[in-house]
Every structure is written in C-alpha cells, then in structure tokens.
Amino acid sequence: MELLTKQEFVLSHPAGVGRDDEVVSGDIRHIDDGRPKPLMIIAHGYKTFKDWGLFPHTGEYFAGKGYVTVVINFARNGVRTGEKQITDWEIFSRLTATSEIEDLHLVLNAVCEGALEYYGIDTEGTSRVLLGHSGGGSVAIITAAERNDVDAVIAWSPPSTFDRVKPEEKIYWRQNGELELHGDPEYGTIRIGIEPLNDIEINAVRLNVIEAVKRLRCPIFIAQGDDDQTVLPREAYKLNAATADEKSKLLELHGSGHLYGVTHPYEPASSVHLNRVLDETNDWLETVIK
C-alpha cells in the first residue's frame, strides 16, 4: 500500500505589488506512486487556518482519493510561517477578500509554472479543483471566475456577499479607523483596521460573489447546513440559483451548523456531517472530473 506523503511549502508574492513581506504557506499531500494526479487547492475561512479543525483531515481525505491536495494559509490570516495558531493580530487586521483572491491566484500560477515538479509531483494535463470553506469558498468562486483553468469549484457554507456590516457600523468603523468584533469564544475581542472596509467599498464589483458564480466556466458544488447561524441557508440558495451549469449541485445538511460539528483539534471521522460532506463531494467530483 502506497504511503501518503506531506510536504510544506512557502510562496512569496512578487516584488512590486506592495506585498513583498507576505507569504502564502501550505501543506502538500499526495500518494507517492509516480502517477499524474488532479490538483485540489483547499482554502480556509475567516479566523481559521490550514491546521485548524477540518482542513488537515480534508487534505488527507482527498489525497487518499487520488488528488494532490494543497491546503493553504492565506498570507494575512495571522498565522506566522511555521506556527499553528493565530498570533499576528496586526496583519490579521489588514486581511481582505481581495488579498485572499490574490493569494489563491499566486498558488494556481505557481502550479501552472511547474512549482510542484520540485516535489516530484506531476499534475500536468490533469484537472484543477478549488475547495473552500466559508469565506474561503467565496474566494474560490471569484478566483475561478477570473480564470479559465479551473475545472470544478467546491464551496462549503459560502457567504453570498462579503459586505456583511451594517451602514451605521461602517460609519463608526471609518471614523475610528478600526472596528471591534466582540464575543469571539476563542479570541475575545478582535480589532480589524480600515483596509478591509476600503476593500469592500473600492472592490465591490470584483467581490460580487453572485455575479462571479454566473461567470464560472465550470460546475460548482455547494454544501450548506440548515442550522448555520453564521452564513444563513438563503445565501446558499442564492448562489445555487445563479449557476447555469447543469452539473452543479447544492447539498443541504439537516441539523448542521456552519462548521459541521467540527471543533479544533479535530478527531478524524468524529463528525457525521463532515463525513457526509466529504463523501458526497467526492461522489460529485467523480461525475465532473475526468
């Protein structure tokens, strides 16, 4: 039986784009049997990271199904390279959807330029899949809509919009130069700077998730819990209604919340909802990826 291998990588943004000190890190997993494999890039959501909860298990699951999985840390998610928790709240305060889209393009471009060959991995001529949870799912949708080399998008519990702050909160946010998010059970009060607000307003057209779904050149799989209090089910219905690809699918999870019952750290196979999401996602991929 072939062994699953795991390798770490770090990608720097090119000089001249204003992000010279920012890097995207991640983990590559695959079965090392010398055969060409389809690629799956896995993107986390807000306040999570590549080593959080469901993401390592998801990477292992699909690697076991024959994919090369690349589970990434977005450059501004607050996790310093080599660490496994959020500690850099200054860079987190500057996290924007646009920066995450740029990060995902960076990884895809690196693969197109042969970066995985350094690790002895062959993905040339195979399919490319983007999988994201929560905001990572919406980022995957927009990124795929801006390219013609993505063969499938998987969005688990994706928001239908990045503009999620009330008008009066935006006024306060701009006047004070920051916004405080209270009551996070793990991190307490989180302060975010003005850059995310500027991003929402300046890049409103680019960040329109509904319109991005309409422009997709590939099918999309959406999973949504009907007990999700973070991203309401109606958002998934809007996104599903916007797709024109007959191979697209919406999976509704009865009794599931935003994280499918997963906590951190995660005990593999302990979540019935995640087990179902994984299996049904894989079953769907087998019908759309050749």
VOZA-474862 format. One record per atom (N, C-alpha, C): x, y, z; residue in three letters. Coordinates in steps of 0.02 Angstrom, whole numbers, padded with zeros to 5 digits, always signed. Layout:
N
XYZALA/...
//
This chain:
290
+00042-00060+00000MET/+00000+00000+00000MET/+00044+00063+00000MET/+00029+00110-00047GLU/+00069+00170-00051GLU/+00057+00215+00010GLU/+00109+00250+00029LEU/+00103+00294+00087LEU/+00086+00365+00067LEU/+00045+00398+00107LEU/+00028+00467+00097LEU/+00086+00511+00121LEU/+00109+00554+00079THR/+00165+00598+00098THR/+00140+00669+00108THR/+00174+00706+00151LYS/+00157+00776+00166LYS/+00221+00818+00162LYS/+00216+00873+00125GLN/+00273+00918+00117GLN/+00249+00990+00126GLN/+00291+01032+00155GLU/+00272+01101+00167GLU/+00301+01146+00112GLU/+00267+01202+00100PHE/+00292+01249+00051PHE/+00278+01321+00074PHE/+00316+01368+00046VAL/+00306+01439+00059VAL/+00313+01476-00008VAL/+00265+01519-00024LEU/+00267+01558-00085LEU/+00267+01632-00068LEU/+00311+01670-00099SER/+00314+01742-00088SER/+00279+01778-00145SER/+00247+01833-00129HIS/+00217+01875-00181HIS/+00274+01910-00219HIS/+00265+01922-00283PRO/+00318+01954-00323PRO/+00330+02025-00301PRO/+00391+02049-00312ALA/+00408+02118-00296ALA/+00366+02166-00339ALA/+00351+02222-00308GLY/+00316+02274-00346GLY/+00241+02274-00339GLY/+00213+02227-00301VAL/+00140+02226-00292VAL/+00119+02250-00223VAL/+00168+02273-00183GLY/+00153+02300-00117GLY/+00144+02248-00064GLY/+00164+02186-00078ARG/+00155+02132-00029ARG/+00220+02092-00022ARG/+00276+02127-00028ASP/+00341+02094-00029ASP/+00355+02054+00034ASP/+00326+02073+00091ASP/+00340+02040+00154ASP/+00288+01987+00172ASP/+00243+01972+00126GLU/+00190+01925+00140GLU/+00200+01860+00102GLU/+00186+01804+00135VAL/+00195+01739+00104VAL/+00133+01696+00114VAL/+00121+01653+00066VAL/+00069+01602+00072VAL/+00105+01536+00086VAL/+00086+01504+00141SER/+00116+01440+00158SER/+00064+01385+00152SER/+00086+01323+00155GLY/+00038+01269+00149GLY/+00069+01200+00154GLY/+00025+01151+00149ASP/+00045+01081+00153ASP/+00022+01045+00090ASP/+00068+01007+00060ILE/+00052+00967+00001ILE/+00047+00894+00024ILE/-00008+00862+00006ARG/-00017+00791+00022ARG/-00033+00752-00041ARG/-00005+00693-00048HIS/-00020+00650-00105HIS/+00006+00581-00092HIS/-00019+00533-00130ILE/+00007+00465-00128ILE/+00065+00462-00177ILE/+00123+00446-00153ASP/+00184+00449-00194ASP/+00192+00384-00234ASP/+00155+00381-00290ASP/+00159+00322-00332ASP/+00184+00337-00402ASP/+00205+00400-00414GLY/+00233+00419-00478GLY/+00183+00433-00533GLY/+00119+00428-00517ARG/+00067+00439-00568ARG/+00043+00511-00568ARG/+00025+00538-00628PRO/-00004+00606-00630PRO/-00069+00608-00591PRO/-00081+00663-00557LYS/-00141+00669-00515LYS/-00175+00736-00523LYS/-00240+00738-00517PRO/-00275+00803-00517PRO/-00257+00843-00455PRO/-00262+00908-00460LEU/-00243+00953-00406LEU/-00305+00979-00371LEU/-00302+00983-00305MET/-00354+01015-00266MET/-00322+01064-00217MET/-00340+01128-00223ILE/-00316+01178-00175ILE/-00372+01192-00125ILE/-00355+01189-00061ILE/-00405+01194-00007ILE/-00392+01258+00033ILE/-00444+01300+00037ALA/-00438+01366+00068ALA/-00482+01371+00130ALA/-00453+01396+00184HIS/-00490+01404+00247HIS/-00532+01468+00246HIS/-00573+01475+00298GLY/-00614+01535+00305GLY/-00587+01583+00357GLY/-00629+01630+00377TYR/-00610+01683+00424TYR/-00595+01655+00493TYR/-00540+01677+00523LYS/-00519+01657+00590LYS/-00501+01583+00595LYS/-00487+01551+00538THR/-00460+01483+00540THR/-00396+01482+00498THR/-00368+01422+00489PHE/-00303+01417+00457PHE/-00293+01344+00435PHE/-00239+01332+00400LYS/-00230+01266+00368LYS/-00228+01208+00418LYS/-00207+01221+00479ASP/-00202+01168+00529ASP/-00263+01165+00575ASP/-00313+01205+00559TRP/-00372+01208+00602TRP/-00421+01151+00585TRP/-00446+01120+00637GLY/-00503+01075+00632GLY/-00506+01030+00571GLY/-00552+01046+00526LEU/-00568+01001+00470LEU/-00518+01002+00413LEU/-00473+01053+00410PHE/-00432+01061+00350PHE/-00378+01007+00341PHE/-00340+00989+00393PRO/-00292+00934+00382PRO/-00327+00869+00362PRO/-00383+00855+00394HIS/-00419+00793+00379HIS/-00446+00795+00307HIS/-00471+00853+00285THR/-00495+00860+00217THR/-00439+00848+00167THR/-00381+00877+00181GLY/-00323+00866+00138GLY/-00304+00793+00133GLY/-00305+00759+00190GLU/-00287+00687+00190GLU/-00340+00646+00154GLU/-00403+00664+00165TYR/-00458+00626+00135TYR/-00452+00626+00058TYR/-00445+00685+00030PHE/-00443+00689-00044PHE/-00376+00666-00072PHE/-00323+00672-00034ALA/-00260+00642-00056ALA/-00268+00567-00061ALA/-00303+00538-00013GLY/-00316+00467-00015GLY/-00361+00445-00073GLY/-00398+00494-00100LYS/-00441+00479-00158LYS/-00404+00490-00224LYS/-00340+00508-00220GLY/-00301+00513-00281GLY/-00284+00583-00303GLY/-00299+00633-00262TYR/-00282+00702-00279TYR/-00215+00722-00248TYR/-00184+00772-00279VAL/-00132+00810-00244VAL/-00169+00866-00210VAL/-00169+00867-00143THR/-00204+00921-00107THR/-00153+00971-00081THR/-00172+01035-00088VAL/-00130+01090-00064VAL/-00173+01131-00017VAL/-00162+01123+00047VAL/-00201+01159+00098VAL/-00161+01221+00118VAL/-00191+01279+00105ILE/-00152+01341+00112ILE/-00170+01382+00174ILE/-00121+01422+00195ASN/-00132+01477+00241ASN/-00133+01542+00201ASN/-00187+01579+00202PHE/-00186+01645+00171PHE/-00135+01689+00206PHE/-00104+01732+00168ALA/-00046+01771+00192ALA/-00063+01815+00252ALA/-00124+01839+00256ARG/-00142+01885+00310ARG/-00188+01853+00362ARG/-00187+01788+00368ASN/-00233+01756+00415ASN/-00208+01758+00487ASN/-00149+01787+00499GLY/-00124+01796+00566GLY/-00081+01740+00592GLY/-00070+01689+00552VAL/-00028+01632+00572VAL/+00041+01642+00541VAL/+00091+01650+00582ARG/+00159+01657+00556ARG/+00184+01590+00529ARG/+00228+01593+00480THR/+00255+01533+00449THR/+00287+01487+00502THR/+00267+01425+00501GLY/+00294+01377+00549GLY/+00253+01369+00612GLY/+00204+01414+00623GLU/+00161+01411+00682GLU/+00093+01381+00664GLU/+00056+01361+00715LYS/-00008+01328+00704LYS/-00065+01360+00743LYS/-00060+01426+00751GLN/-00114+01464+00781GLN/-00107+01537+00762GLN/-00162+01575+00771ILE/-00161+01646+00754ILE/-00127+01684+00811ILE/-00073+01719+00794THR/-00038+01760+00844THR/-00024+01830+00818THR/-00022+01840+00753ASP/-00006+01905+00724ASP/-00071+01942+00708ASP/-00098+01976+00759TRP/-00162+02010+00750TRP/-00155+02075+00711TRP/-00095+02100+00705GLU/-00085+02161+00666GLU/-00096+02146+00592GLU/-00066+02092+00566ILE/-00077+02077+00496ILE/-00148+02050+00484ILE/-00176+02016+00534PHE/-00245+01993+00529PHE/-00292+02053+00521PHE/-00277+02108+00553SER/-00320+02167+00550SER/-00322+02196+00480SER/-00275+02176+00436ARG/-00272+02200+00367ARG/-00296+02148+00317ARG/-00325+02093+00342LEU/-00349+02040+00298LEU/-00407+02065+00256LEU/-00403+02054+00191THR/-00457+02073+00145THR/-00474+02015+00099THR/-00534+02017+00072ALA/-00553+01965+00023ALA/-00509+01970-00039ALA/-00493+02031-00059THR/-00450+02039-00118THR/-00381+02009-00107THR/-00353+02018-00047SER/-00287+01989-00034SER/-00290+01913-00037SER/-00346+01884-00016GLU/-00353+01811-00019GLU/-00360+01787-00091GLU/-00397+01825-00132ILE/-00403+01808-00203ILE/-00334+01809-00236ILE/-00295+01861-00220GLU/-00227+01865-00247GLU/-00184+01806-00224GLU/-00193+01786-00161ASP/-00156+01728-00135ASP/-00172+01665-00174ASP/-00237+01655-00188LEU/-00258+01595-00223LEU/-00233+01595-00295LEU/-00234+01653-00327HIS/-00205+01659-00393HIS/-00130+01643-00391HIS/-00096+01666-00339LEU/-00024+01654-00332LEU/-00009+01579-00331LEU/-00048+01541-00293VAL/-00038+01469-00289VAL/-00052+01435-00356VAL/-00108+01454-00387LEU/-00126+01424-00451LEU/-00073+01440-00504LEU/-00049+01502-00505ASN/+00002+01520-00554ASN/+00066+01481-00543ASN/+00084+01471-00480ALA/+00144+01433-00464ALA/+00139+01362-00490ALA/+00080+01332-00482VAL/+00069+01264-00508VAL/+00074+01263-00584VAL/+00044+01314-00616CYS/+00048+01318-00689CYS/+00120+01323-00714CYS/+00162+01355-00673GLU/+00232+01365-00691GLU/+00276+01306-00670GLU/+00245+01253-00644GLY/+00283+01193-00629GLY/+00311+01187-00559GLY/+00283+01226-00511ALA/+00311+01225-00444ALA/+00309+01157-00411ALA/+00257+01117-00426LEU/+00251+01052-00394LEU/+00303+01001-00419LEU/+00333+01015-00477GLU/+00384+00971-00503GLU/+00444+00967-00457GLU/+00455+01022-00419TYR/+00509+01023-00370TYR/+00501+00967-00318TYR/+00439+00949-00305TYR/+00424+00897-00256TYR/+00415+00829-00289TYR/+00428+00826-00354GLY/+00420+00763-00389GLY/+00349+00745-00403GLY/+00305+00797-00407ILE/+00234+00785-00416ILE/+00214+00807-00487ILE/+00176+00764-00521ASP/+00155+00778-00589ASP/+00080+00792-00591ASP/+00061+00854-00608THR/-00010+00872-00618THR/-00023+00898-00688THR/+00028+00893-00732GLU/+00020+00920-00800GLU/-00036+00884-00837GLU/-00081+00923-00866GLY/-00135+00895-00905GLY/-00192+00866-00865GLY/-00190+00873-00798THR/-00243+00846-00756THR/-00290+00902-00735THR/-00343+00884-00700SER/-00394+00932-00679SER/-00371+00973-00619SER/-00401+01032-00612ARG/-00386+01076-00555ARG/-00452+01094-00520ARG/-00451+01085-00455VAL/-00511+01096-00414VAL/-00495+01145-00359VAL/-00540+01192-00346LEU/-00535+01237-00290LEU/-00588+01218-00239LEU/-00568+01208-00176LEU/-00614+01194-00122LEU/-00603+01245-00067LEU/-00657+01276-00044GLY/-00651+01324+00011GLY/-00709+01318+00058GLY/-00695+01332+00121HIS/-00748+01334+00172HIS/-00762+01406+00192HIS/-00825+01422+00201SER/-00847+01488+00223SER/-00820+01542+00174SER/-00787+01593+00200GLY/-00760+01645+00156GLY/-00712+01617+00105GLY/-00676+01563+00123GLY/-00632+01530+00076GLY/-00669+01502+00016GLY/-00732+01482+00026GLY/-00773+01459-00029GLY/-00791+01515-00077GLY/-00808+01573-00049SER/-00824+01631-00090SER/-00763+01656-00128SER/-00705+01654-00095VAL/-00642+01673-00128VAL/-00627+01624-00185VAL/-00640+01560-00174ALA/-00629+01510-00227ALA/-00675+01524-00287ALA/-00737+01543-00274ILE/-00784+01558-00328ILE/-00758+01616-00370ILE/-00739+01671-00338ILE/-00716+01730-00375ILE/-00652+01715-00413ILE/-00606+01680-00381THR/-00542+01663-00413THR/-00554+01621-00476THR/-00597+01570-00470ALA/-00611+01527-00527ALA/-00645+01566-00583ALA/-00688+01614-00565ALA/-00723+01654-00615ALA/-00676+01700-00654ALA/-00617+01713-00625GLU/-00568+01755-00658GLU/-00517+01716-00699GLU/-00527+01650-00705ARG/-00479+01607-00740ARG/-00517+01561-00787ARG/-00480+01527-00829ASN/-00510+01476-00873ASN/-00477+01408-00865ASN/-00440+01399-00809ASP/-00404+01336-00798ASP/-00426+01300-00735ASP/-00487+01316-00710VAL/-00514+01281-00652VAL/-00572+01237-00676VAL/-00571+01173-00657ASP/-00620+01125-00683ASP/-00679+01113-00637ASP/-00673+01131-00573ALA/-00728+01123-00526ALA/-00716+01167-00465ALA/-00770+01193-00437VAL/-00767+01232-00376VAL/-00810+01198-00323VAL/-00783+01193-00263ILE/-00820+01166-00206ILE/-00823+01220-00153ILE/-00883+01240-00135ALA/-00892+01293-00085ALA/-00934+01267-00028ALA/-00903+01257+00029TRP/-00938+01234+00088TRP/-00959+01294+00131TRP/-01023+01302+00140SER/-01051+01357+00181SER/-01025+01425+00159SER/-01030+01442+00095PRO/-01001+01505+00071PRO/-01048+01565+00080PRO/-01023+01622+00103PRO/-01063+01683+00104PRO/-01078+01706+00033PRO/-01138+01733+00022SER/-01156+01759-00044SER/-01132+01831-00053SER/-01105+01862+00000THR/-01079+01929-00003THR/-01025+01939+00050THR/-00976+01981+00034PHE/-00925+02000+00084PHE/-00945+02063+00122PHE/-00997+02097+00099ASP/-01019+02159+00131ASP/-01070+02140+00185ASP/-01045+02127+00246ARG/-01086+02099+00299ARG/-01092+02145+00360ARG/-01076+02208+00350VAL/-01077+02256+00405VAL/-01132+02308+00393VAL/-01170+02324+00445LYS/-01224+02373+00438LYS/-01197+02443+00423LYS/-01236+02484+00387PRO/-01213+02552+00369PRO/-01190+02593+00428PRO/-01226+02590+00484GLU/-01206+02630+00543GLU/-01139+02605+00572GLU/-01127+02540+00566GLU/-01063+02513+00589GLU/-01006+02535+00544GLU/-01020+02542+00480LYS/-00969+02566+00433LYS/-00949+02638+00449LYS/-00998+02679+00467ILE/-00984+02749+00485ILE/-00938+02751+00546ILE/-00955+02712+00596TYR/-00914+02708+00657TYR/-00844+02682+00640TYR/-00843+02630+00597TRP/-00780+02599+00576TRP/-00734+02650+00544TRP/-00760+02689+00497ARG/-00718+02738+00462ARG/-00698+02795+00508ARG/-00741+02817+00551GLN/-00725+02872+00596GLN/-00670+02853+00645GLN/-00671+02790+00668ASN/-00623+02768+00719ASN/-00562+02733+00690ASN/-00564+02717+00626GLY/-00506+02686+00595GLY/-00500+02612+00610GLY/-00546+02585+00648GLU/-00547+02513+00663GLU/-00615+02493+00687GLU/-00628+02428+00685LEU/-00691+02401+00708LEU/-00676+02344+00757LEU/-00711+02344+00813GLU/-00702+02291+00862GLU/-00756+02238+00854GLU/-00734+02176+00849LEU/-00780+02119+00846LEU/-00778+02086+00915LEU/-00834+02089+00950HIS/-00835+02064+01019HIS/-00864+01993+01023HIS/-00846+01960+01076GLY/-00878+01898+01095GLY/-00855+01836+01060GLY/-00797+01838+01027ASP/-00773+01777+00996ASP/-00755+01728+01052ASP/-00782+01666+01050PRO/-00771+01619+01105PRO/-00699+01598+01115PRO/-00659+01604+01062GLU/-00589+01583+01067GLU/-00542+01641+01075GLU/-00555+01696+01039TYR/-00507+01752+01037TYR/-00530+01814+01074TYR/-00591+01816+01098GLY/-00615+01875+01133GLY/-00629+01932+01085GLY/-00605+01991+01100THR/-00615+02049+01057THR/-00561+02051+01003THR/-00584+02058+00941ILE/-00539+02061+00883ILE/-00545+02130+00851ILE/-00490+02162+00837ARG/-00491+02228+00806ARG/-00468+02222+00733ARG/-00508+02250+00688ILE/-00489+02250+00618ILE/-00483+02322+00594ILE/-00433+02334+00553GLY/-00418+02401+00531GLY/-00463+02426+00474GLY/-00443+02481+00444ILE/-00484+02513+00393ILE/-00476+02480+00325ILE/-00422+02442+00315GLU/-00409+02412+00250GLU/-00465+02365+00226GLU/-00493+02322+00269PRO/-00548+02280+00246PRO/-00610+02321+00224PRO/-00624+02376+00258LEU/-00680+02418+00239LEU/-00667+02450+00170LEU/-00607+02476+00161ASN/-00590+02504+00096ASN/-00597+02452+00041ASN/-00577+02391+00055ASP/-00581+02337+00006ASP/-00653+02323-00014ASP/-00697+02318+00036ILE/-00767+02305+00022ILE/-00797+02358-00023ILE/-00779+02421-00011GLU/-00809+02476-00048GLU/-00776+02487-00116GLU/-00710+02486-00118ILE/-00675+02500-00181ILE/-00682+02443-00231ILE/-00681+02382-00205ASN/-00682+02323-00249ASN/-00750+02288-00249ASN/-00803+02327-00240ALA/-00870+02298-00235ALA/-00889+02256-00296ALA/-00870+02279-00355VAL/-00888+02242-00417VAL/-00850+02176-00419VAL/-00786+02177-00406ARG/-00747+02116-00407ARG/-00770+02067-00354ARG/-00791+02092-00297LEU/-00809+02049-00241LEU/-00882+02028-00241LEU/-00917+02038-00295ASN/-00987+02017-00301ASN/-00989+01942-00314ASN/-01004+01904-00262VAL/-01000+01831-00266VAL/-01054+01803-00313VAL/-01114+01831-00310ILE/-01168+01807-00353ILE/-01150+01814-00426ILE/-01124+01872-00445GLU/-01105+01883-00515GLU/-01047+01837-00535GLU/-01002+01823-00487ALA/-00947+01778-00502ALA/-00971+01708-00518ALA/-01021+01684-00480VAL/-01050+01618-00494VAL/-01077+01616-00566VAL/-01109+01669-00587LYS/-01137+01672-00654LYS/-01083+01666-00708LYS/-01022+01689-00692ARG/-00968+01689-00741ARG/-00926+01625-00740ARG/-00939+01581-00693LEU/-00900+01520-00688LEU/-00903+01480-00753LEU/-00846+01454-00773ARG/-00842+01411-00832ARG/-00841+01337-00813ARG/-00856+01323-00751CYS/-00854+01255-00725CYS/-00912+01245-00677CYS/-00929+01182-00661PRO/-00982+01169-00612PRO/-00959+01184-00541PRO/-01008+01195-00498ILE/-00994+01210-00427ILE/-01035+01165-00383ILE/-01004+01142-00329PHE/-01038+01102-00277PHE/-01042+01146-00214PHE/-01102+01156-00189ILE/-01113+01197-00129ILE/-01142+01152-00074ILE/-01112+01155-00015ALA/-01139+01120+00043ALA/-01161+01171+00094ALA/-01219+01161+00125GLN/-01245+01210+00172GLN/-01286+01176+00227GLN/-01270+01193+00289GLY/-01308+01168+00346GLY/-01370+01210+00357GLY/-01426+01179+00372ASP/-01488+01217+00381ASP/-01492+01249+00451ASP/-01443+01233+00494ASP/-01440+01264+00560ASP/-01380+01311+00566ASP/-01356+01335+00509ASP/-01299+01380+00507ASP/-01320+01449+00528ASP/-01292+01475+00583GLN/-01308+01541+00608GLN/-01257+01594+00585GLN/-01204+01572+00553THR/-01152+01618+00528THR/-01167+01638+00456THR/-01178+01589+00414VAL/-01199+01601+00345VAL/-01267+01568+00337VAL/-01318+01608+00329LEU/-01386+01581+00328LEU/-01399+01541+00265LEU/-01442+01489+00269PRO/-01455+01446+00212PRO/-01478+01484+00149PRO/-01513+01540+00157ARG/-01537+01576+00099ARG/-01479+01600+00054ARG/-01419+01608+00084GLU/-01362+01630+00044GLU/-01341+01574-00004GLU/-01343+01512+00019ALA/-01327+01456-00025ALA/-01378+01449-00080ALA/-01442+01462-00063TYR/-01494+01457-00114TYR/-01483+01509-00169TYR/-01462+01569-00151LYS/-01448+01622-00200LYS/-01391+01601-00246LYS/-01338+01576-00216LEU/-01281+01555-00256LEU/-01299+01497-00302LEU/-01336+01449-00277ASN/-01356+01392-00318ASN/-01400+01414-00376ASN/-01444+01462-00363ALA/-01489+01486-00415ALA/-01451+01524-00470ALA/-01392+01549-00454ALA/-01354+01590-00501ALA/-01314+01548-00550ALA/-01303+01484-00534THR/-01262+01442-00579THR/-01303+01418-00638THR/-01270+01417-00696ALA/-01304+01394-00757ALA/-01282+01324-00777ALA/-01232+01297-00741ASP/-01206+01231-00759ASP/-01250+01176-00730ASP/-01276+01134-00774GLU/-01322+01081-00752GLU/-01289+01029-00707GLU/-01221+01027-00707LYS/-01187+00980-00664LYS/-01176+01006-00593LYS/-01193+01069-00582SER/-01185+01098-00514SER/-01235+01065-00466SER/-01217+01069-00402LYS/-01259+01035-00351LYS/-01259+01074-00286LYS/-01317+01073-00253LEU/-01323+01100-00185LEU/-01339+01043-00138LEU/-01297+01034-00087LEU/-01308+00983-00036LEU/-01332+01018+00028LEU/-01391+01001+00050GLU/-01419+01029+00112GLU/-01408+00979+00169GLU/-01380+01004+00223LEU/-01365+00962+00281LEU/-01412+00979+00338LEU/-01458+00934+00351HIS/-01508+00946+00403HIS/-01477+00937+00473HIS/-01485+00989+00514GLY/-01459+00987+00582GLY/-01388+01008+00589GLY/-01357+01031+00534SER/-01287+01050+00536SER/-01278+01125+00541SER/-01228+01147+00579GLY/-01210+01217+00583GLY/-01155+01234+00534GLY/-01124+01291+00545HIS/-01075+01318+00498HIS/-01013+01274+00492HIS/-00993+01242+00547LEU/-00931+01203+00548LEU/-00944+01128+00547LEU/-01006+01107+00533TYR/-01024+01036+00527TYR/-01009+00996+00590TYR/-01011+01030+00647GLY/-00999+00996+00710GLY/-00926+00985+00726GLY/-00882+01015+00687VAL/-00810+01007+00696VAL/-00784+01057+00747VAL/-00741+01035+00791THR/-00705+01079+00837THR/-00630+01069+00825THR/-00591+01111+00858HIS/-00518+01108+00850HIS/-00485+01091+00915HIS/-00440+01042+00917PRO/-00421+00998+00861PRO/-00475+00948+00844PRO/-00471+00920+00785TYR/-00523+00875+00760TYR/-00502+00803+00763TYR/-00547+00762+00788GLU/-00536+00690+00789GLU/-00564+00661+00725GLU/-00523+00636+00680PRO/-00547+00612+00615PRO/-00607+00565+00620PRO/-00655+00579+00575ALA/-00716+00539+00569ALA/-00765+00549+00626ALA/-00753+00597+00671SER/-00797+00606+00729SER/-00859+00647+00712SER/-00860+00681+00655SER/-00917+00721+00636SER/-00957+00687+00581SER/-01018+00669+00596VAL/-01061+00637+00546VAL/-01073+00684+00488VAL/-01083+00749+00503HIS/-01097+00797+00449HIS/-01036+00805+00403HIS/-00977+00811+00432LEU/-00917+00818+00389LEU/-00906+00755+00349LEU/-00917+00697+00379ASN/-00910+00634+00342ASN/-00954+00635+00280ASN/-01015+00658+00289ARG/-01062+00659+00232ARG/-01039+00710+00180ARG/-01018+00769+00202VAL/-00995+00820+00155VAL/-00937+00793+00114VAL/-00889+00762+00147LEU/-00831+00735+00111LEU/-00852+00682+00060LEU/-00893+00635+00081ASP/-00912+00580+00036ASP/-00954+00605-00023ASP/-01000+00650-00009GLU/-01043+00675-00064GLU/-01004+00721-00110GLU/-00957+00759-00082THR/-00914+00800-00125THR/-00874+00755-00171THR/-00845+00703-00144ASN/-00805+00657-00184ASN/-00847+00622-00237ASN/-00907+00601-00219ASP/-00951+00568-00267ASP/-00967+00616-00325ASP/-00980+00679-00308TRP/-00995+00730-00360TRP/-00934+00741-00405TRP/-00875+00746-00375LEU/-00815+00756-00414LEU/-00805+00700-00465LEU/-00821+00639-00446GLU/-00813+00583-00491GLU/-00857+00589-00553GLU/-00910+00629-00549THR/-00955+00638-00606THR/-00934+00697-00650THR/-00892+00742-00624VAL/-00874+00802-00663VAL/-00800+00807-00681VAL/-00758+00769-00646ILE/-00686+00770-00661ILE/-00667+00707-00700ILE/-00635+00716-00756LYS/-00616+00659-00797LYS/-00541+00651-00799LYS/
//
